[in-house]
Amino acid sequence: MLRRLYPDAILADAADAAVLGLNAVSDGRRVVLPAQARRLADQLAARGYEPVPVDLSELRKAGGGPKCCTLEVRP
């Protein structure tokens, strides 16, 4: 069903998921993601996004990723 609803979805493989590649954060053009999520970064670049790989290996030891380093401030 998901493939039918989202035929153009970017799919993360197990290796990218294991390094919390899906815990990325984006401003609509740039995507900050773990440096170890290389395949996911390549797929994003192929779709016109600008991957911003960041080494968050120490944060990942505590279970965190790029999205965990953000703070949404709403008026």
Secondary structure as the mmCIF struct_conf table of DSSP 4:
data_model
#
loop_
_struct_conf.conf_type_id
_struct_conf.id
_struct_conf.beg_label_comp_id
_struct_conf.beg_label_asym_id
_struct_conf.beg_label_seq_id
_struct_conf.end_label_comp_id
_struct_conf.end_label_asym_id
_struct_conf.end_label_seq_id
HELX_RH_AL_P HELX_RH_AL_P1 LEU A 2 LEU A 5
TURN_TY1_P TURN_TY1_P1 PRO A 7 ASP A 8
HELX_RH_AL_P HELX_RH_AL_P2 ALA A 14 ALA A 18
TURN_TY1_P TURN_TY1_P2 VAL A 19 LEU A 20
HELX_RH_3T_P HELX_RH_3T_P1 GLY A 21 ASN A 23
STRN STRN1 VAL A 25 SER A 26
BEND BEND1 ASP A 27 ARG A 29
STRN STRN2 ARG A 30 PRO A 34
TURN_TY1_P TURN_TY1_P3 ALA A 35 GLN A 36
HELX_RH_AL_P HELX_RH_AL_P3 ARG A 38 ALA A 46
TURN_TY1_P TURN_TY1_P4 ARG A 47 GLY A 48
STRN STRN3 GLU A 50 VAL A 54
HELX_RH_AL_P HELX_RH_AL_P4 SER A 57 ARG A 60
TURN_TY1_P TURN_TY1_P5 LYS A 61 GLY A 63
HELX_RH_3T_P HELX_RH_3T_P2 PRO A 66 CYS A 69
#
